[in-house]
Amino acid sequence: MAKTKKELGLDSMGVQKSMRLTDYLGDGLGQLPLNIMSCLVGQLTYFYTEKVGLAAGMVATMLLIAKIFDAFSDLAMGKIMDNGKSPKGKCRPWFARMAIPAFVSIVLLFTVPKNMGSGLQAAYVLITNVLITAIVYTAVAIPYSALMAIRTESSEERGKMGIFRAAFGYIAGMVIAILLIPITNMLGGTQSAWIKVAVVFSLISLLSLLILYKTSKENVQIAEKSEDENVPFVEGIKILFKNKYWLLMVVSLFAMYFMMSCFFGSAVYFTMYNMGNDGYYAMVSNLLSIAQIATLFITPFLMKKISKRNLFMGGMAVATVGFVLSGLTTSYSLICLSSVIKGIGFGCGGASMFGCLQDAITYGEWYNGYGTAGMGNAASSFCMKVGSGIGTAALGWILAAGGFDAQLKVQSASALSSIAVAFAWVPVITSVICVICMAFFDVDKYYGKVVEDLSQGKHRGE
């Protein structure tokens, strides 16, 4: 006699739960290919200049152009996904469609022909980067983000999905950050060694996307009305801006990604010049990552007690304390302590922020009467990428304003101050912005009615 599965019951808001551990694991696997692609792209400047011999200026220009394509492709993908009519769903088909392109595009990044002219090499770098970031990554990331809203109506389950996704993402990021260079060096340190490692990561990405396709489900009906599925692009953007909770999340995510680019980019400068020893960087960075991952294990329990919104707000408040501490000292022990504090804050924020975003998008469907899961996630992703890009540029502007000179072993007082601003005080401002936004993010008090009405095909005022 077949064993009957235990009933899942209702969450704390009275919404039916639908996910088991295997569902969370299958969903979390989808973060692996995304982080593999983004982390490998982050290593390309080193690879292109050191292993292929390309000019740094040319590489920077091609990557910037690809980044521009990448940001705007999000908006197009959101519209394409919202208009999708596959019997398999709006999100799931893209995971299967992109499995082989993900495998191919990862490998192509590292197969730059060395015997080409510089112009053709530049074209190759641009085309392969546009392929992986603006096409493949985007065609997976936008449906994957939207899947959280379509997979379950339970705010509690969405929070857990965010935790599993963050955990898988951190694992991929740490493996690449810690092991990529040593492994490629062990294999000879040549371009061929990088290609071999890329094939392994490509296989992991392909298998992860196929498993995600197999295990994912679309249980929530989003915008069944025909007029909802034909919302013009500009009208869809206008609808999003009528949703105050989506706007609060967009501002928070923009601030978060701006901060991360500025902060992480400045960390090596801070340890090298302000602390006087670039050897400190590894420990300062690793302590933050370890604290972040450790925090993920307790966030499911915290989320049940205080909600995703309060976990995000509390996490960014904790991170603010860590940043203030790092702005007041250059002591190695205190900076290490600040890294642990920041890691705890980031762990809470990273586990909850995307679940909050999906709740805001669900609220928007109820409030406006239109389902824009694709556009909502795409526009949010666009803002995150813009925030990340501006944050990277802001680091350069801040250093330049302080008179930083990379040729000097000892920097001027103004240059050291500018590094501290980028490392500590800019993140303090952006973290406080997140806390303020979350203070007004009271969607939980409406969420029970939102889910009840949507389950009956009703919207606000009906």
N, C-alpha and C positions, 0 to 999 in steps of 0.2 A: 504494500500500500504506500503510495507516494506521500511524503511528508508535507504537511500543509505549512506554508510560510506564515510566520507571525504577522499579525496585522500591524501596520505602521502607526495607525492612529492619527491624532491631530496635533499640530504644533501649538505653541503658547498663545497664538492668536486665533485658534480654532480652525485653521486651514488644514485640509487633508494633506498628509505627507505621502511621498511616492518614491523615495530613494533609499536604497540599501547600500552597504559598504562597497559592493562590487560596482554599483552605479557611480559612486563618488570616485573610486579608483579609475574607472574607465574614462570619466569626464576629466579628471586631473591629468591623465596622460596627454590630453590635447595640448597642455601647456609646454610639454617637452619640445615638440618641433618648433613652436614659436620662439622659445628661449634659445634653442640651438641656433636658429637662423639669426636672431638679433645679436646673440653673443659672438657668433662667428663673424658677422659683419663688423662688429666692434673691433675685431682683431685684424681687419683687412689692411689698415694703414701700415702696420708693422710688416705684414706678409708681403704686400706689394713693394714696399721700399727695401726691405732686408732680404727677401728670398727671390724676388723677381727683378729687382733693380730699377723700379719705376721712380720717376721724379716725385718728390713729396708734394710739390705744388700742383702737379697734374692730378695726383690721386685725390687731394683735398677738393679740387674743383669738381671732379667727376662724382665724388660721393655727395657733395652738396647738391648738385643737379638731381641726382637720384633721390635725395631726401625730399626735394620739392615735389617731384612726381609722386613719391610715396605719400606725402601728406594729402594731396588732392585726390589721390586714388581712393582714399577712405570714403569720401563723400559719394563717389560714383558707385562703389561697391555696396554702400548702404542702400542706395536706391535700387540697384539690381537685386539685392536680396529681398527687399520688401515686395518687389514685383514678381518674385519667384512663384511658380505654380507647379513644381514637381510633386508627384504623389508621395515622395519620400519626405517632404517637408521643405521649409524655407532655408534651414541651416544645414541639416545633415548631409545633403548631396555634395556640398562643397568640400567636405572632409575627404570623401572618396575621390572627387574630381582632382583635388590638389595633391594627392599622395605621391603619384609619380612625378609631377612637376616639381614637388618639393625635393625629391631625391635628386633629380637632374640639376636643378638650379643650385643646390648646395655644392655639388661637385664642380659645376662650371665656374664657380667663384674662384677656384684655385687652379684652373687649367689655362691660365693666361699664356699664350704662346710667346716664348722668349725671342723668337727669331722674327717677329713682326716689327714694323716701323713703329715709332712712338705714337703716331696718330692713330694707327689701327689698334694699338694696345689701349689707348685712351678710350676708343670706341668700344672695345671689348669690355673694359672695366665698367663703363657706363651702362651698356646693354645688360650685362649680367647682374649688376646691382639693381637696375630698374626691374628686371625680371623677378628677382627674389624678394625685394622689398615692396615695390608698388603693385605687383601682381600676385605672386604666390603667398607671401606673408599676409597681405591685406585680404585676399580671398579666403584665408583660413581665420584670421583674427577677428574680422567683423562678424561672421556667422557664429564663431566660437563665443564671442562676448554676448551676442544676442541669445544664444542657446540657454544661458542662465535664466533668462526671463521666460523662455518658452518651455523649458524642461519642467519647471515646477512653479506653482503659485506660492509655495511656502517661503516666507521670508527667512525662517530658520534654516531651511534646507539650502537656500541660496547662500546664506552665510557659510555653511559648511562646504559648499562647492568652492567658494572663494578660498577657504583654508587649504583644501586639497590642491587647488590650482597653484596657489602661492608656494606650497611645499615642493611640488614637482618643478616649478619654475626655479626656485632657489637651488635645487639639486643640480639642474642642468647648468645654471649659471656658475655654480661653484666648481663643478667638474671641469668646465671649459677654462675658467679663470686660473685654477690651480694646476691642472694636468696637461692642458693643450701644449704649452711650450716644452715642458719636460719630455712628453711622449714624442713629439715631433723631433726633438733633439736626439732622443734615444734611437729614433729610426733614421738618423743621419742629418737631420736639420735642413734638408733640401726641400725644393718645391714638391718633389715626388713624395716625400714623407708627409707633407701637409695634405696632399691629394688622398693618400691612403687613409689618414685619419678622417678626412671629410667624407669618404665613402662609408665609414662606420657610422658617423653621425647621420648621414643620409638614410641609411637603413633603419636606424632607430626612429627617425622622423616618419618614414614611410609606414612602418609597422604601427607606430603610435596613432597616426591618422586613421588607418584602417580599423584599429581597435576602437577608436573614438566613434567612428561611423557605425560600427557594429553595436556598441553598447548604448549610444545616446538615443534619446527619445524626445519627441516634441508633444508634450501632453497638454499644453495650454494653447487654446485657440486664440490667435491674435488677429483682430480686425477682419472678420469674415465678410463684411459688407463690401460689395464691389466698388463703391465709391472710395472706400478707405484704401483699396489696393491701387488706386490710380491717382493718389495725391501728387500733384506736380512738385518738382524738386524744390522750388522756391517756397511754395506753400507749406511743404513739409518742414522746412527750416523755420518758417514763421510759427508753425504749430509748436515746435520744440521750445521756442523762446517764450511761449505762453505758460510753460510749465516751470514754476519757480523752483521746484525741487531739482529738476534737471539742471537748471542754471546754477544752483548752489553746488551741485556735484561737478559740473564743468569747471567752475572757478577753483574748486578744491583740487581737482585732478591737474589742471593747468599749473597751479601753485606747486603741487607735489612734484611734477615732472620737471618744472623749472628748477626747483630746489635740488633735486637729485643730480641733474646735470652739472649745476654750479658747484654743489658740495663735493660730489665724488671726483669731479675733475680737479678740484683745488686741493684734495687731500694729500696728494704726493708732494705738492709745493709746500704745504704747511709743515709736513714732517721734515722735508729736506731743508727748508730755509728758516722757518719760525722755530722748529724744535732742534734743528741743526744736525739731523741724522736721518737720511732717507731709508735707512734700515728699519726704522720704526714703522714704516708704512704698512708692512705685511701684518704685523700684530694689531695695529690700529684698525686695519680693514677687516681682518679675520675675526676679531672680537665682535665687531658689529654684526657680521654675517652669522656667527655662531649664536649670538643673543637673539637675532631675528628668527632663526630657525627654531631655537628652543622655545621661543614665545609662541610659535605656531601650535605647539602641542597643548597649550593651555587655553588658547583662544576659543575653542568650541565650548568650554565650560563657562568662560567669561561672557560669551555671546548669549548664552541662555539666561544669564543673570542680568545683563545690562543692555542688551540689544546691539545690533551692528552699528547703529548711529553713535551710541555712547562709547562703544569700543573704538571707533575711528577717532572721535573727538578726544577721548582720553589718551589714546596712543599718540596723537599729535601734540597734546599737552606735555606728555612725558618726553617726547623728542625735543620739544622746545627747551625743557630743562637741560637736556644733554647738550644742546647747541649753545645755550647761555654759558654753561660751564666751560666748554671748549673755547669760547671767546674770551674768557677771563684768565686763562693759564696756558703755559706751554710745557707744564710738568708732564713727563711721560706717563706716570701712574694715573694722574687725573685725566689726561686725554684718553687713556685706555678705559677708565671708568666712564667717561662721557660716551665712548663708543658703545659700551654695553647698554647704557641708558637709551641712546639713540636706537640701537638694535631692538630693544624691547618696544619702543614707540613705533618703529617701522613695522615690526611684526604684527602689532595690533592694527595698524592702519592698512597694511597690505592684505591682511586677511579679511577685511570688512569693506573696503572702499568700493569694490566692483559689485558686491552684493547690494550696497546702498544705491549704486547707479541703476541697477536693474529694477529696484523698487520704485525709483523715481520715474523710470520709463513706463512701468506698469501703471503708476498713478497718472501719467500723462495720457495714456490710452483711455483711461476712465474719464479724465477731466475734459479732454478735447474731443473724444469720440472717434479718434483715429489711431490705428496701430502703426507706430513708426519704430519698431524694435531695431530694424536695420539702420535707419537714418539716425536714430538716437545714439546708437553705439558708434556709428561711423563719425558723426559730428564730434562726439566725445573723444574718439581716437585722434581725430584731426587736431583738436585743441591740445591733447597730450603731446603729440609730435611737435606742434608749434612751440609749446612750452619747453619741451626738451631742447629744441633747436635754439630758441632764444636764450635758454639757460646756459648752453654751451658758449654762445656768442657773448653773453653777459660776463662770463668768467674772463674772456679775453679783454673785454672793454674795461673791466674793473682792474685787472692787472696792468693794462696800459695806462690807465688813469693814475695809478700809483707809481709809475715809472719803473716797472719790473723790467729787468734786463737779464735774459737767460745766460748771457756770457759772463756775468759776475757770479763769483762763488759766494760772496756776501752781499746781500741786498740792502738797499737803503731803508730807513725807517718807514717812509711812505709806502714802499713796495711791500714790506712786511705787514703793514696795516691793511693794504689792499687784499693780501692773501687771507688775512684773518676775517675781513669783511665777507669774502666769498665762501670761506670755510665755515663761518659761524653765524654772522649777523644777517646775511641774506636768508639763510635757512630759518633763523628765528622769525623773521618777518613772514615768510611763506607758511611756516608751521602755524603761526598765530592766525593767519588768514583761513587756514583749514579749520581751526578750532571755532572761529567766528561763524563760518559757513555752517558747520555742523550744529551750532547752537540754534540755528533757525530751521534745521532739517527735521521737522516734526511730522514726517509723513506717516509714522507708526500709528498716530491717532486716527488716521483715515483708512489705514491699509485693510483692516478687516472688512469694512464696507466696500472698498474698492474691489477686492477679490470676490465678495459675494455678488455684487452687481455684475461684474464681468462674467462670472460663471453662468449668469442668467441672460447674458447678451445685452445687458443694460449699461448705460453710461451716466455721467452726472446729469441730474435733472430729469431723467426718464422714469 
